[in-house]
Amino acid sequence: MAQPTPSTAAAAAAQSSNIPLTPSQTPLFENGMTILLNAWPALSMAVENEFGGPDSADKRDWMCGAVADLFSTDPSTDAEDLESFLLQILSDEFETALEDDSAYTVSQQIVKLRKQIASNDHSGLNALTAFWEQHGGKNKPKVQVVRQGESDEEDDGEDEDGDVEMEVDEAPQLVAVKERVEKVVDEDGFELVQKKGKRR
């Protein structure tokens, strides 16, 4: 019997990780994914500073449900797809953009977690649960807030307390940018209404 080539084996592994989760696996994945999103410093900062308004915490909960629905609808969602999805929500619901790749890092962690759960590997979920319990279910890292037009020279310190270790690379320093809409006045002196800024 012929052995599968490395490329064939890799393709099979990738395909198997995209299959729908079983009814017993789904809540495990959703719990771990929720911890990852709640432990994401950029999102935590947007919620704590109410970038999304007084119901920012509810929007974060909705965001977790939306991510779960995304994978339920399309199990083949990869890290790049999820990153775009998260960035769009940050822009639309929290009027926030990021200066780093933290959204992709979180997306990679979520996709890896899903693959682990699909293969009945609970090591990542157990590590996340232990992390969450040790931190009292809260994550308040020291993150420098930078608004457009302000100096970010003090953004040199790093705090590793908010890192979630799930056998992936450590998350980089996270910085959120609260977007501001500049006033535009036409030649007659009338102010033009501007749409909310989107991530370029």
C-alpha positions as CSV (number, residue, x, y, z in Angstrom):
1,M,0.0,0.0,0.0
2,A,1.5,3.3,-1.1
3,Q,2.2,5.9,1.5
4,P,0.7,9.4,1.0
5,T,3.2,12.0,-0.1
6,P,3.9,14.9,2.4
7,S,1.9,17.3,0.2
8,T,-1.1,14.9,0.1
9,A,-0.9,14.3,3.9
10,A,-0.8,18.1,4.5
11,A,-3.8,18.6,2.3
12,A,-5.7,15.9,4.0
13,A,-4.9,17.3,7.4
14,A,-6.0,20.8,6.3
15,Q,-9.2,19.4,4.9
16,S,-9.9,17.4,8.1
17,S,-9.5,20.6,10.2
18,N,-12.3,22.3,8.2
19,I,-15.0,19.7,8.9
20,P,-17.9,20.9,11.0
21,L,-17.5,20.3,14.7
22,T,-19.6,17.7,16.5
23,P,-22.3,18.9,18.9
24,S,-20.0,18.1,21.8
25,Q,-17.0,19.8,20.3
26,T,-18.8,23.1,19.4
27,P,-19.3,24.4,22.9
28,L,-15.7,23.6,23.7
29,F,-14.5,25.6,20.8
30,E,-16.9,28.5,21.5
31,N,-15.7,28.7,25.1
32,G,-12.0,28.8,24.1
33,M,-12.7,31.3,21.3
34,T,-14.6,33.5,23.7
35,I,-11.7,33.5,26.2
36,L,-9.3,34.4,23.3
37,L,-11.4,37.4,22.2
38,N,-12.0,38.5,25.8
39,A,-8.2,38.2,26.5
40,W,-7.4,40.3,23.3
41,P,-6.0,43.5,24.8
42,A,-7.0,45.7,21.8
43,L,-10.6,44.6,22.2
44,S,-10.5,44.8,25.9
45,M,-9.3,48.4,25.7
46,A,-11.9,49.3,23.2
47,V,-14.6,48.0,25.5
48,E,-13.2,49.5,28.7
49,N,-12.9,52.9,27.0
50,E,-16.4,52.5,25.5
51,F,-15.2,53.1,21.9
52,G,-18.4,51.4,20.9
53,G,-20.6,53.4,23.2
54,P,-22.1,52.5,26.5
55,D,-23.1,49.1,25.2
56,S,-19.5,48.2,24.2
57,A,-19.5,45.1,26.5
58,D,-22.6,43.8,24.8
59,K,-21.0,44.4,21.4
60,R,-18.1,42.2,22.4
61,D,-20.5,39.4,23.4
62,W,-22.2,39.8,20.1
63,M,-18.8,39.7,18.4
64,C,-18.1,36.3,20.0
65,G,-21.4,35.0,18.8
66,A,-20.7,36.3,15.3
67,V,-17.4,34.5,15.1
68,A,-19.0,31.3,16.2
69,D,-21.7,31.7,13.5
70,L,-18.9,32.4,10.9
71,F,-17.3,29.1,11.6
72,S,-20.6,27.3,11.8
73,T,-21.6,28.7,8.4
74,D,-18.2,28.3,6.8
75,P,-15.9,25.7,8.5
76,S,-13.2,26.5,5.9
77,T,-12.7,30.0,7.4
78,D,-8.9,30.6,7.7
79,A,-6.9,33.1,9.7
80,E,-6.9,35.7,6.9
81,D,-10.7,35.5,6.6
82,L,-11.2,35.8,10.3
83,E,-8.7,38.7,10.6
84,S,-10.7,40.7,8.0
85,F,-13.9,39.8,9.8
86,L,-12.6,41.0,13.2
87,L,-11.1,44.2,11.8
88,Q,-14.4,45.0,10.1
89,I,-16.2,44.6,13.4
90,L,-13.7,46.8,15.2
91,S,-14.1,49.5,12.6
92,D,-17.9,49.3,12.3
93,E,-18.8,48.7,15.9
94,F,-15.9,50.3,17.9
95,E,-14.6,52.9,15.3
96,T,-11.2,51.4,16.1
97,A,-8.3,50.5,13.8
98,L,-5.1,48.7,14.8
99,E,-1.4,49.7,14.2
100,D,-0.2,46.1,14.4
101,D,-1.0,42.5,13.4
102,S,-2.7,41.5,16.7
103,A,-6.0,40.7,14.9
104,Y,-4.1,38.2,12.7
105,T,-2.4,36.7,15.8
106,V,-5.7,36.2,17.6
107,S,-7.2,34.8,14.4
108,Q,-4.4,32.3,14.1
109,Q,-4.9,31.3,17.7
110,I,-8.7,30.8,17.2
111,V,-8.1,28.7,14.0
112,K,-5.5,26.6,15.7
113,L,-7.9,26.1,18.7
114,R,-10.6,24.9,16.4
115,K,-8.2,22.4,14.7
116,Q,-7.2,21.1,18.1
117,I,-10.8,20.7,19.2
118,A,-11.7,19.0,15.9
119,S,-9.0,16.4,16.5
120,N,-10.1,16.0,20.2
121,D,-6.9,17.7,21.4
122,H,-7.9,19.8,24.5
123,S,-4.5,21.0,25.5
124,G,-5.0,24.5,24.1
125,L,-8.4,24.8,25.7
126,N,-7.1,23.6,29.0
127,A,-4.3,26.1,28.9
128,L,-6.7,28.9,28.1
129,T,-9.1,27.9,30.8
130,A,-6.3,27.8,33.4
131,F,-5.1,31.2,32.2
132,W,-8.6,32.7,32.5
133,E,-9.1,31.3,36.0
134,Q,-5.7,32.5,37.2
135,H,-6.6,36.0,36.1
136,G,-10.0,36.0,37.7
137,G,-11.8,36.0,34.4
138,K,-10.4,39.5,33.6
139,N,-7.7,40.8,31.3
140,K,-6.5,44.3,31.8
141,P,-3.1,44.6,30.2
142,K,-1.1,47.9,30.1
143,V,-1.7,49.1,26.5
144,Q,-0.7,52.5,25.2
145,V,-3.7,54.3,23.6
146,V,-2.7,56.3,20.6
147,R,-5.1,58.6,18.9
148,Q,-4.5,60.1,15.5
149,G,-2.4,63.2,15.7
150,E,-0.9,62.4,19.1
151,S,2.6,61.2,19.9
152,D,3.2,57.5,20.4
153,E,6.7,57.8,21.7
154,E,5.8,56.2,25.0
155,D,4.7,53.0,23.3
156,D,7.9,51.2,24.2
157,G,6.9,49.2,27.3
158,E,5.6,45.7,26.9
159,D,3.4,43.8,29.3
160,E,3.4,40.1,28.9
161,D,0.7,39.5,31.5
162,G,-2.0,39.6,28.8
163,D,-0.4,37.1,26.5
164,V,-2.4,33.9,26.0
165,E,0.0,31.0,25.5
166,M,-1.5,28.2,23.3
167,E,1.7,26.9,21.8
168,V,1.7,29.8,19.3
169,D,3.9,32.9,19.0
170,E,3.4,35.5,21.7
171,A,1.1,38.3,20.8
172,P,2.9,41.6,20.0
173,Q,2.4,44.9,21.8
174,L,-1.2,45.9,21.0
175,V,-2.2,49.5,20.1
176,A,-5.6,50.6,19.1
177,V,-6.3,53.8,17.2
178,K,-9.6,55.6,17.8
179,E,-10.4,57.0,14.4
180,R,-11.5,60.6,14.1
181,V,-13.5,62.2,11.3
182,E,-12.0,65.4,10.1
183,K,-14.4,68.3,9.3
184,V,-14.5,69.2,5.7
185,V,-15.8,72.6,4.7
186,D,-16.7,73.5,1.1
187,E,-15.9,76.8,-0.7
188,D,-19.3,78.3,0.5
189,G,-18.4,77.6,4.2
190,F,-20.8,74.6,4.6
191,E,-19.5,71.6,6.5
192,L,-19.8,68.4,4.6
193,V,-21.0,65.2,6.3
194,Q,-18.3,62.6,6.4
195,K,-18.9,58.8,6.6
196,K,-17.2,56.8,9.3
197,G,-13.6,55.9,8.3
198,K,-12.9,52.4,7.2
199,R,-9.7,50.5,7.5
200,R,-7.5,51.0,4.4
